[in-house]
Amino acid sequence: MTVNLNALRAAALELGHAEPISIEPDGVIWLGTDPNRTYLTAAQQKAVTAQVAQTVANATAARDSAHAKLKVLGLTNDEIAALVGA
């Protein structure tokens, strides 16, 4: 799963990690500033990635639920996309 860097940062904050949070191109997350870096452990990295996956799943479920409710009202897919921007 390709993960947006902003989503990783948001997930790290949701899990209680403090700013500043830096994310290297390979996805390694560390806290603090140079030279006082604290790297997340493999378990912490996994928890952040899992949080992102859960957030995406929740957003997808909410979108699908809203879409289904709007379909009940008789809106077309194009109308729904225009209304919700998706």
Secondary structure, 3 states (H helix, E strand, C coil): CCCCHHHHHHHHHHCCCCCCEEECCCCCEEEEECCEEEECCHHHHHHHHHHHHHHHHHHHHHHHHHHHHHHHCCCCHHHHHHHHCC
